[in-house]
Amino acid sequence: MIEHRPQGSLGVVLNRPGQAAVRDVLPRWAGLTSDPGTMFVGGPVEARTALCLAALRTGETGRGLGGLMPVRPPVQLVDLDSDPAPLAQRLRGLRIFAGYSGWDAGQLGGEIARGDWYVVPGLPDDLLTTVYDQLWERVLRRQGVPLALLATFPRDPAWN
């Protein structure tokens, strides 16, 4: 979740790498992009829009750096029109997302109340993980019971 306000919410999917290489779409940012170096599919809204999330190195605050907006330290939203050079030594890594997920005012709260979503804390490593195909299970396991049990369910319920 990047932003959650009464007017609406905006977030990205962290575990869905796309096919397009960052070097082909936003070459200035390719050198800072974490593996696998592809654009990630952030969600179904405005798929031609790019959003960038970065994790700052330990001890960095982002103060004095242009083009950053704090999400939840050390994660920052990065303005892709800014110069990537000043960020190079201050970032652990970054991901660029094509599209995003969005909710109107009250929509996400209603979906959560209905049980469509689990609200759990994220870690900066979730953003940069290279085992994105296992991210869902890893996040659930660290929540404890009962949510941790969901990590043991087969991906396809027909396999049960």
N, C-alpha and C positions, 0 to 999 in steps of 0.2 A: 504494500500500500504506500503510495507516494504522498497522497493528500486525502484527508477525510475531513470534510467540513459540512455544516448544515446544508449548504447549497448543493452538495454532491461529493462524489469520491472518484479518485483516479488511481489506478495501479497498473502493474505489469505482471505478466506470467514469467516466472524466473527459470522455468525448466523446459523451455521449448525453443531449441536452436533452429534457426532457419537455414536456407540454402545459400543466401547471398553473403559473400565475403565482405567484411567491413572495408577492406582495401579497395573494393570495386565501387562501393557506394559513398563512403566518407574517408577517402585515402589519408587525409591529415590526421585522423584518429586511429588508424590501423596499428601503429606502433605501440599504442597504450592499451589496446583491447586485450582482455584476458582470453585464454584459450576457450573455445576452438577458433576464435577470430571471425566468427560469423555474426550476422545480425540475428537477434533473437526475436521471436514472434511475441510481442508484448500483449496482444489482444486483438479483438475484432474491430475496434474503433480506429478510424483513420490510419489504415495500414501503410499509407505513404508518408506518415509522420514519424520522425525518429526522435526517441527519447533516450537519454544517456544517464545511467546511474554509475557512480564511482564510489569506491571505498578508500578513504584516506589512510595513509600509513599511521601506525601507532604514534601518538604524540602530536599529530597534525590536527589543526582546527579548521583550516580553510580560510581563516581570517587573512585579509590582505590579498586574497586571490580572487580575481574577477571570474565571472562565469559559473559560480557555484551557488547552490541554494540548499541549505541543510534539509535533509529528510528526517533522519534519525542518526545521530553521530555513531560511527564515522561515515555513514552513507550520505552522499550528496547528489543532487540533481545537477547535471552539467549542461551548460548552454553550448550546444554544438557549433554556434557561430563564434565562440570565443577561441583564443589562441591556445592550442593544446600544450605548447612548449613549457610554460610556467608550471604546469601541473605534473609534468613527467616524473620528477623526483619525489613528489608528495603523495602519489597514489599507489595503493597496493594493486589496483586494477580497476577495470571498468567494463561495462557491458552496454551495448547499444541495442535498443529495441525498436522494431518496426511496429507501430500501432500501440494501442493501450486498451485497458479495460476501464469502462466508465459507468458510473451510476448516478442517476438523478437524485435530487433531495429526497431522503427517506427510503429510497429504493434498497440500498445495501442493508440498512437497519432492518427492513422488512425481511430480506432474504436471510439474514443472520437469525432473526427471531423464528423464522420458519425451519431453521436447521439446515439451510443450504450450504453454510460456510462454518468452519471452525476458526475462531479468532485465537491465534497463538503468537507468541513473540518470535520475531525473526532474529537471526544473527548475521553479521556482516559476511561471514563465510558462505551463507546461503546465496548471496548475490554472485559470488565469484566461483562457486563450486564447479569442478570439472566432471563431477559425477551427477550431472543434472537429471539423468534418468532415474536416480535413486533419491532425489531431493525430498519428494513427498514422504517417503518412508522414513528418511532420516529425521525430518522435522517432527513427524508424529512420534517416533520412538523417544525423543527427548522430552515429551510432554508428560510422560507417566501414564498410568492406567486411569481412565479407560481408553483415552485416545491412542496410546501406544499400541493397543491391540489391533487397531485398524491397519497398522503397518504390516500385519501378518496376513491380511486378507489378500486373495489373489487379485491381480489387476482386472481379470475378466471373471465376473461371478460365475459364469458357466463352468469354470475350471474347479469350482468348489465341490 
